């Protein structure tokens, strides 16, 4: 895994912002990961103080594990496949429930090197589920497998940071 000049993983500053915001809000976080395979959780736990907010995470790389561990409806997976915005949303909602967390961030997509089920390399969906509902962001990333995975982590954390910022701005 590449690291910056200070030895941190990419996405580290986004992870720190999220962890600190959640500590301040006294809220918890979970992760559900497919293409990022634990990289998102790793970025979160590298932040000092993460133990105050991070509940845990699920790595559901195989499609059937998305249903088994994260409660994604099997019919949804059969109809649309694992790389889909509604699957991303279901991953986040299922992870939030399974891990008893206030917030859950989820990733699903194609890191490459080959397309998957007709979906192009670089197509990624990141989702956040929280107390006010869930949201999904579609990403179309380019580059190699490592770059797609690290960019997915950064964007997933940014999506959560955006949600937390919007709530803070609204006084919630």
WOBEL-V126594 format. One record per residue. N is the residue number from 0. PHI is phi in whole degrees, 0 to 359 (999 if undefined). Layout:
n;phi
N;PHI
N;PHI
This chain:
n;phi
0;999
1;290
2;227
3;278
4;298
5;268
6;85
7;268
8;286
9;303
10;90
11;299
12;291
13;294
14;296
15;297
16;299
17;293
18;301
19;295
20;296
21;291
22;300
23;298
24;278
25;58
26;237
27;248
28;223
29;226
30;228
31;227
32;232
33;249
34;298
35;275
36;49
37;105
38;295
39;297
40;300
41;300
42;297
43;294
44;285
45;288
46;277
47;301
48;95
49;300
50;296
51;284
52;232
53;276
54;275
55;152
56;208
57;241
58;252
59;242
60;291
61;283
62;305
63;296
64;288
65;298
66;285
67;294
68;261
69;250
70;62
71;288
72;302
73;300
74;298
75;298
76;296
77;295
78;286
79;243
80;83
81;283
82;256
83;201
84;297
85;289
86;292
87;301
88;298
89;296
90;299
91;295
92;293
93;294
94;294
95;299
96;291
97;297
98;265
99;54
100;248
101;290
102;228
103;218
104;247
105;230
106;228
107;208
108;168
109;242
110;271
111;95
112;275
113;248
114;301
115;231
116;50
117;80
118;264
119;286
120;301
121;99
122;281
123;222
124;239
125;244
126;223
127;229
128;243
129;213
130;300
131;261
132;122
133;226
134;216
135;230
136;235
137;270
138;240
139;237
140;259
141;236
142;113
143;282
144;305
145;298
146;295
147;297
148;294
149;291
150;295
151;297
152;299
153;300
154;292
155;296
156;294
157;296
158;298
159;295
160;301
161;299
162;296
163;295
164;296
165;298
166;294
167;297
168;295
169;274
170;78
171;246
